[in-house]
Amino acid sequence: MEVQEWIIPCPKKATFGISHVELCDAGVQGDAAAGSAVAELRHALTAAATAEPGHAITASPDAPAPADVRAGVGAETHAETHAETHAETHAETHAETHAETHAETHAETHAEVGAGIRAEGDSETSARSDADVRARSGAETRAEGGAETRAVIGTGARAGIGVEARAGIGAEVRAGVRAEVVVEVRVDDGAGLPPEGYTLTAGDGRVTIVGADPAGAFYGVQTLLAMTAAPCPEHRVCVPECDIRDWPDLPLRGTIEGFYGTPWTHADRMDHLRFSARHKLNAYVYAPKDDPYHRERWREPYPPEELARLAELVDEAAARHVRFVFALSPGLSMVYSDPAERAALRAKAEQVWRAGVREFALLFDDIPPELRHLPDREAYGTAEGASASAHAAVCRDFAEHFLAPHGADRPLTMVPTDYAGTARTAYRDRLAAELPAEVLVWWTGSDVVVGAISSYDVTAAAASYGHRVALWDNFPVNDFDFSRVFLGPLVGRATDLDDVPLEGITANPMVEAAASRIALTTVADYAWHLAAYDPARSHERAIRLLPGAAELLPLVEACSAWPPGDDPSPALTALCAAALEGGPYEVLRAELTRLAELPTGVAGPIARELAPWVAAARDTGAAGLAAIDLLTGAGTLAAAEEALARAESHEANVLRKVIPPFARQVIERVTT
C-alpha cells in the first residue's frame, strides 16, 4: 500500500522514494514561530523513544497538548487573557478534567494510526511516559535570546521551544550531542506558499518542514506523523524519502456543534479538537442548541465551572491551530431594538472573551420569521423580511461596539433566519443592504439537509445574501432522527469552486461524537484538496485509520447512505427482491451473515457509541437469515417470527426499511 494512503487529507503535490529516514533517534529543532509544531513532534518522538522494544509506537495524538505547545501558542494567540483570567477559569478544570479526557483516551485511542502511530500500543507505558513528561515540564530547559541548548529527551524530559533535542531509547541527558538524523521545523512567510501551506522534504538523514505560517508548520508535522503509520518491515519508526508541497483549498474547514439533542461532553470536545488538528480542520464552532447559556438563557453568564471548561477548550484549540468560534443564539427572546438587550449580548461576549475566546458568531436560525416584540415592530416595521433589519442592526452593533474596541482579528459570522435555498427573498434583500459588508453568512444549501450542492448553488446563494457565504453542512447530523447514524462519506459537494464566493465548510456532526469522525475525516479530505477528493477512497482510508471502524465494517456499510431519504442499501434491497422471486440466495445470505456476526467486544469510543446499532444489526441480520431459511424450507415459521420480533424491538435503526419488510413478506407468503 502506498504511503500516501496513510495521509488524510490528501496532499497537493507529493513524490516518494524507496529509501527511508529513521526517526527513532532523531533530533528536533525549530524556530520560535514553529513552536507548537516543534513541541508536537517532540512529544510524539518522546513517546516513540520510551515505548518498550517489540511494542508498536504510541505517540498519543489524543493526549492533551503538551505543556510547551500550550505555552508557545498561548503567547501567540491570547497572552493577555491568561494574565487576567487563566488562573480563575482554567486551573480548577484542569485538575478535574485531565483525568476524564486523557486517561481513557490513552487506553482506547493510542492505536489511531492516522496521526502517524502504529496500532496496538502499550497504553500503560505511554501513559507513564506522558505523565512523566507533563510532570517534568516545569523543569524543562528552554532556549532564550537565541541561545542554543541541546538535550537528550529519551528519558521523558521534554525540551522547550527552540531547543534541539534527541529522542533515544534509554538515552542519558548529555549536553552538546547532536542526533544523527535532524528534523527541522520552521516558518518562512517568504516561501511562496499559500496560507497554512507547508513543504516537507525527507532524505539523506534529514527532514525539513517549512510552513508559510505557524499553522502550516504544524500541518507539516501532522503529515510527517501520518507517514510514520505506514508499515515498514525494516524500521521501527520512519518516513520515506519524499518531497511534499501542500496547502488547503478552502480557508475555513471545520465543524459546528450545532445540533439539537444531548450536547457533547467536555471530554468529547477535547478529543474532537485533537482529531481536528490531526486532519487539518482549522475551526470548531461552539453552538450546541441544548446548552441553555447558548440559546434559552443567553443573557446569563456562564457559571464558573462551565466557564473554566470553555477556557480549557480555548487553550486546547489554540495549541492545535483550531479556531474556537463562540456562538450565541439570542433570537428566541431578544428585543433587538432595546439598548439594554444589546448591552447584555456584549456582556456575555465579554465574559467569554476574558476566558480566551477571540472569534464570535450570532445565530438567528430556527426562530419565528416575524418580529414578535412591539418595540421591534415599531423600529423595523412589519413588512415581509423586517426581521432582517433587526438582525443586521444587532450584528452591526456587536461589530462596532464589541469586536472593534477589542481589536478582534476576525469578523463576525452570522446565521440568518432564512438560511436555506438559493432564491432572493424580502428577508435576504434587506440583509444584503443592511448587514455590514465584512460579516460572513452561514448557509445550509438548497435545503436544510441536502444530498448535493453545486457551485451554481453557492454562487446564487451568495448573490441573494449580498455577502460571501460559508457552508453550514448538516452532515452527518442525526438530530432529525436519533435512531440512525450516518457513517458514510461526504458526497455530492461541488469541487469546481474556483472564483466561487465560498469561504469554506463547517460540518454539523452527530450526537455521537466519536462515530462522527468517520464522516468528518472525509469532510477534512474534501475541504483540503477539492480536485483530488474521491468519496469512496476517502471513506476507505477513514475506516482503515480510525480504531474500531474496520472491525465494524458491515455496520458502517449498512449506515453509509446519504442523503437520509435515500435507500439505505440499494444492493441489499435488490438481493431481497431477487430472493422473493426465487433467485439465488447465496450472496444475500453472506451479507446477512456479516451483519449477524458483527463482533461485540471491539474496543474504543467508536465501538462503544455504536453498540446499540451493533446489537440492532446483529438481530436484523439474524431475522433476514431466518427468513431465508423459512423461504427455502430449512427453517420454521416460529423461528422467523421470533427473529423478526427481536429485530424490530430495537430503537436503533439499521436497514429497518430493507430487511424487516423482506422478512415480513416471506412470513406472509408462508402463512397465506
N, C-alpha and C positions, 0 to 999 in steps of 0.2 A: 504494500500500500504506500502511495506517495506521501512524503512528509507534509505536503500541502493539505492533505485531507485532515490533518490534525489542527489546522489553523482556522478558527472561526472568530471574526469574519474573514472571508477570502481576501487575501492581499491583492493590490492592483497589479504590481509587476514583481515577479519573483523568479529567480533561476537558482537551481540547486546542483551541487556537485556530488561526487561519490565519496569524497573524504569527509571526515568528521572532526569537530573540535570538542575535546573532552572538557567538561566544565566542573568536574568534581573538585578540582584543586585550583579553581580559577580565582584570580584576584579581581576585584570590582573597584573601579574608580570613576569619578564623575564630578562635574561642576555643581555649584550650589543650585543653579536653576533646575537641574535634573534631580534634585534631592529626593523627591518622593519615588522616582523611578529607581534610583540607586538603592534606596533603603528597601524597596520591594524586592529587588533582585538579591540583595544580600540576605534578606530574611529567607528567601527560597533556598539559596545555596547553603545557608547555615543549616537548614533542616535537612538538606541532602547530605551534608557532611556528617551530621550527628546520627543519621539513621544507621542501624546496625547492618553489618555486611549480610548480604543474602536477602535483605528486605527491599521492597520497591521504594522508590523515592517518594516522600510525602512532604511536599513543600508548603502544605497548608494554605492554599489560596483562600479558604473560607475563614481563616483566623482574622480577628480584628487587626486593623492596620498596625504595623509595628510603631512603637513609640516615636522612633525617629522619622517615620513617614508623617505622622501627625504633626510633629514639631516642624518639619520642613514645610509642609503645605500650609499649616496654620499661619506661619509667618507670611506666606504669600497671599493668603486669602482673607483672613479676618483676625489679625493680631489684636486690634483694639477691643474686639468682643471678649477675648479671653481675659484681657486685663480687667474688664468691667464685671463680667458675669460668669465666666467659666467656672469659678470656684463654687458659686451658689447653684449653678444648674447642672454641672457635669460630674463632680466628684462623687456625689451620693449615688447617682445612677450607675457610674462605672463599677462601684463596689457591688451593687445589686445585680446588674445585668450582665457583667462579664461572664459569670459562670453559665447563665442560661443561654447566652448567644454563642459561647465559644466551646464549652466542653462537649456538648452534644455534637456540634459541628465537626470537631476533630474526629470523633468516633465514627461519624456517618459519612462525611463528605471529603475526607482526605483522598479518597480514590478518584475524585473528579479530575480526569486527565486533561480536560480542555484547558486548564491553566498551566499545563506543562508538567504534570506529575504522572508517574506511572501508578496504575491502580494497585489496590490491596496493600496500603501502607500499614506500618506498625503504629497505630494511633497512640498507644501508651508511650512509646519512645518519643514521637513527635510532640505529644502534649508536654512531656517533661522538658523537651528541648525548648518549646515555646515559652513555658513558664520560666525556665532559666534565663532565656533571652530577655523576656519582659522584666523579670525581677532585677536584672543587672543593667537595664537600660539607663538608669540614673547614673551609673558609674562609667558610662561609655567615654571613650576618648574622642573628642571632636576637634577637627581642624579649624583654627581661627586665623583670620587675617591672611589667608592664602598659604598658611603653613601646611606642610605635607606630613602626614603621620601614617605609618603603616602598622598593621597588626594582623595577627592570625586569629580568625574567628571560629575555628573548628570546635572550640570548647563551649560555645554558646554565647560568648560576649559578642555584641554587635557594634561595629564601628559606626561613627556618626557620618552625617552628610559631608561629602568632600574628602573622605578618608578612604584610602585604598586598603582593602582587606583581603586576606587569604582564607579560603574555606577548605579545610582538610581534615580527614578523619584522625582524631587523636592528636591533632597538631598542638604545639605549645605556642603561647604568645611570645613572639620574638620581634624585636624592632629591626627595621631595615631589611626584611626578607621580601623579595619580590616573587610573586607567583609565576609559574611557567606560562600559564595562559592568562591573558588580561582581557577583561570585559570593560570597555569604556563606554560610559553613557554621558552624553552632553546635549546641550541645547544650542542651536545656531539659527537665529532668525534670519540669517542671510543665506541659508542653504537652498533657497529656491523651492521650498516645499509649501503646499497649502497649509492652512491652519490645521493643527492636530496631526500633521503628517510626520513621517519618520523614514529614515533609511536604516537598514540593518545589514551589515556585511560580516561574514564569518569565514575565516581561513587563515592558514599559516600561524596557528596558535594565538589568534586574536579575534575578538568580536567587538565591533564598533556600532553603537546605536546613536544616531543623531536625530534629535527631534526639532521640528520647527518651533516648538514651544514646549513648556513642561508637560503638557498633556501628550504631545507627540512622543516625547521621550518615554513616558510611562507606557504608552501603547506599544512602542517598540519592545519594551521589556515583556509585555504580555505575549507578544508574538514569539519572542525568544523562549519563554517558559512553555508556551504551547508546543513548540517544536520538540522540546525535550520529552514530550509524551510519546513520540513516535518510537516504536520498538527498535532497539538496536542490539544485536547479539554480541557486539564487541565492547561496548562501553556502558558504564553504569548510568551516566547522565551526560548527554552530548547533544550537539546540533550539527546538521550537515553544513558543509561549505555552502554559502548562499550569498545572494545579492538581492535585497528586497528594497523596493521603493513604494511607499504605501501612504494613502491618505483617504479620508472619508468623502463620500459624495454629498451627504446631507449634513448640514451644520448641527441640526437638532436630531438626536437619536436617543430615545429613552422610553420610559414607562410612566404611566399616570395611575396611581392607586385611586381610581375614581369610581369604583363600583359600589353598588348597594349591597348590603349584607354585612356579615361579620368582618370587621377590618382585620388586616394583617396584624400579627403580634409585633412587638418591638424586635424580637429575635428574627422574625420573618423579614422585617425591613432591613436589619443589619446584614443578614445573609444575602438579601437581594442586591444591596449596594455592592457587595463583593462580587457577586455574579455579574452585575452590570459592568464593573471595571474590567473583568476578565474578557468580556465580549465587546468592549469598546463602546458601550452605551454610555452616553455622557449626560443624561438627565434623569432625575426621578422627581415626579410631581406628587406632593403630599396633598391628597384631596379625597380621603375616604368619606363617602356620603354619610355613613353612620357614626362618624366622630362628631359628637354633639357640639364641640367647640369649633368645628369647621363650618357647621351649617345651622342647626337649630339654635344654638346658643353662641352665635358668632361674636356677640358683643362681650362675652365674659372672658376674662383672662384665663389662660391655662393654669391649672393647679401646679404647684412647684414640682411634683413628681413627674407630671406629664411634660412640663417644660424641660425638665432635665433630660428626658428621653429624646425630645426633639433636638436638644443641643448635642446629644451624642450622635444622633443621625447626621446632623450638620457636619460634625467633626469627621465622621467616617466617610461621608460623601466627598468632602474636600480632600481627604487623604487619597481617595480613589479617583479623583478628577471627574466626579459626577456632580453635575449642577443640582443642588437641592432647591426645588421651587416650592414655596409655600403658597397654597391656595386657600382663599376664603370664599364662601358661598353665602352671601348675606340676603339674597333675593327673596327668601320666604317671608321676611318680616320687615325689611329695611324701608324706612321712609326716605327715599332717595334725596329729596329736596331739603331735608332737615339738616342744618349745620351740625347739630349735636350728634346725629347719626354718622355723619362723615367723620367727625372727630373720634367717635367710638371705633370706627373702622381703622383709623390711623393709630389709635392707641393699641389696638390688638396687634397691628403690624409692628409697632414699636416694641412690644413685649418680645416677639419672636426675633426681631432684628437684634435685640440685646443678647439673644441666645445664639446668634451667629447667622441667621437667615439673611441672604442678600438678594434673593430673586423672588418675585411675587406674581400671583395670578388672581384675578377676580372672576368668579363664575356666576353666570346668570342663567344656567340651564335648569330645565325641569321645574319651571315656575310658571304661574299664570301669565299669559301674554299681555294682559291688560293691566293698567295701573290701578291698584286697589285702595290707595290712601288718598283722601281728599286733597291734602297739600300737594301731592304729586300731580294729581289731575289738574289742579289749578296752575301749577308751574309748567307742566309739559303738555297739557291738553288731553283730549280724549279721542283724538283721531287714531285711525289704524296705524300701528307702529310707534305710537307715542312713547312706549316704554324704552325704545332705543335711545331717545333723547335723554331719558333718565340714566340709563346705563352708561352712555357716553359721558355724561356730566360727572358721574361718580368716578369713572376711570380718569378723567381729566383732573379732578380734584386730587385724587390719590397720587397721580404722577407729579403734579405741580407742588403739592404741599407735603408729600412724604418722600417719594423717591428722589426728586431733585435736591431737596435740602440735605438728604442723607448721602448724596453722591453715589447713588446706585449705578452700577456699571451696565446693567441690562434693563431694557424697557419692560413695561408691564405686558402681560399676556391676559387675554380675556376670552370667556366663552359667552357668546350671545344666546339669547333665548331661542332664536331661530338659527339653530346650529347644523341643520341637515338640509341637503338639497343644493341645487346649483342656480336656481332662478332668482331674479330680483324680486324683492318684496318691499312693501312700505317700510317695514322694520329695517331692512338692510339699506334702503336708500337713506334713511335718517342716520343710521350708524356710519355709513360711508362719509356723510357730510360732516358729522359732529365728533366722531371718535378721533383723538389725536393720531397723527399720521404714523408715529413710531410704535403704536400698540399693535401687537401681534394677535391675530384672531384664530382661535381653535375652531375646527370644523370636522364633522364626522364622516363626510362623504355624501353620496346621493341619498342616503337614508341613515338611520341611526346605526344599524348593523348591516354591513354590506358585504357582498361577495367580490365585487370588482370596483376599482377606482381607476379611471383613465386620466391621462394628462389633460384631456379636454375638461373633465370634471373639475380638476384643480384650478385650471385657468378661469373657468366660468365662475366658480365659487369665489375666487379672489376678486374678480371683477365685480361680482354682486355685493361684496363687502367693501370694496374700495380699499382693501388692505391686503398685505401679504398674509398667507394663512399657514397654519401648521395642522397636520392631520392628527386629530384625536381618534385613533383607530380602535374601535370597540371590538378588538380581537386580542386574546382569545376569551374575552369576558363571558361569564356564565350567570350573571345576576338576573337574567330573564328566565333562567331555567336551572336552578341549583342541582337538579337531578343529573345534569350532564357535565362532562368535562370535555374540553376541546384540546386535543393533543397533537393536532396536525400542524403542517407548516403554513406560514403566511402565503396566500395565493391571491391572484387577481389584482395585484397592485402594479401600477404603471412603472416601468423602468426608463422610459424615454422622457426624462424630466429636465432636459437642458432648456434653460430660459423659462422654466415654469415657476411661477411665484410661490413655491412651496419651501418653507423653512425646514421642515423635517417631519418626523413621525414620533408620536408618543402612543404606545400601545397600552390599552386598558386590560389588565390581566384578570385571571380568575380569583375567586376567594382562596383557592388552593395555591399558595404562593410557590411552593417548590415544583408542583406539577406544571405550573405555568411556564417554567423555564424551557420546556421542550419547544413550545411555540415561540417564546421570546428569543431563543437562540437564533431562530430563523429570521425574526424581525431584525436582529442585530446584523445578520449577514446581508439582508436586503438593503438596509439603510447605509451600510458602509460601501458596498460595491454593487451598484444597481445593475450594471451591464452583465455581471457575472452571476447574478442571482438565479439559481435553479432550485425551486421549492423542494423537489424530491431529493436532490443531492444534499441540500442543506439539512433537510429533515433527517436523512440517514446519518449524517455526521452528528447532529444533535443527539440522536438516540445512542450512538456509539460513545459519545463523550460524557453524557450525564449518567451518573451512577444509578442503577436500578431501572433505567428506561429499557435497555436491551433485554433484560430478563422478562420484562412485561410487554414485549413487542406485540403479541397478538391483541392485547388490550389497546395499546397505542394505535394500532391499525384500525381497530373497531371504533375508535373515538377520534378519527382524524378528519372527518368530513367538515367542510366549510363552503358556503355559509350554513348556518344551523338548519335551515329548511331543506337542505339537500338530502337525498338518500344517504343514510349513514354508511352504507356499504353496497354499492351497485353490484359488485361481484357476488356477494353472498345472496343478494336479492335474486339475481339471475340463477344462481345454483339452486336456490329453494324452488323457484318456479320450474326449473328443469326437473327437479326431483318429483314434484307433484304431477308432472307429465309423464313420469315413468322413466326419466333419463337416468344416466349413471349417477351413483351416489358417492363414489369414492372420494372425489375432490371435496364435496360438501362435508362428508364425514371427517376428512382430515382437518379441515378448517375448524369445524366444531370441536374436535378433539383438542386442538391447540388452545381453544378458549377454556374448555372444561378442565384442562390440566395446567392451567396457569399456576405458577408457584405462589405460595402464601408466605414464605419466610424471607422474602427479599429485604435486605437492609436498606436504610437510607430514608430521607424525608420524602422523596417522590413516592416510593412504595408505601410509606406509611399514610400519606394523604390519599392515595388511590386504593387503599384497602377495601372500602365499600364497593368500588367498581370492580375490583378483582373478584370479590365474592359474587357480585351480580353476574359477571361474565362467566364464571365457572358454572353457576346454576343455569344460565342461559344456554351455554354450550351443551350441558347435560340434557336440557329439555329438547334441544334440537336432535341430539343423538337418540334420545328415547323415541322421538317422533319418527326418525328414520327406521329404527328397529320395528316400530309398530307398522310402518308402511311396507316393510319387507317381510313381515311375518316373524321376525326374530324377537319381538317384544310384546308386552301386554298393554291393554288399554289402561289398566290401573297404574302401571308404571309411568306411562306417558302423561296421564292426567296429574299424577303426583309431581313429576318433574316440572311440568308447566306451572303448577301452582307455586312451587318454590321459586321459579324464575320470576314470576310476576309479583312475588311478595317483596322484592327489593325496591327501596326508594331510588337507589342509583340506577340510572338508565344506561344500559349497554345493548344496543341493537334491538331496542324494545319494539320498534316498528318493522323488524325483519324476522327474527327467529320465533317469538311467541305467535305471531299470526300464522307462520308456517306450521308450527306445532298444532295450533288450533284447527287449521284446515285439515290436517291429517286425522285428528281425532274425530272431527265432524264427518269426514269421509268414511271412517270405520264404523261410526255409530248410526249412519243413515242408510 
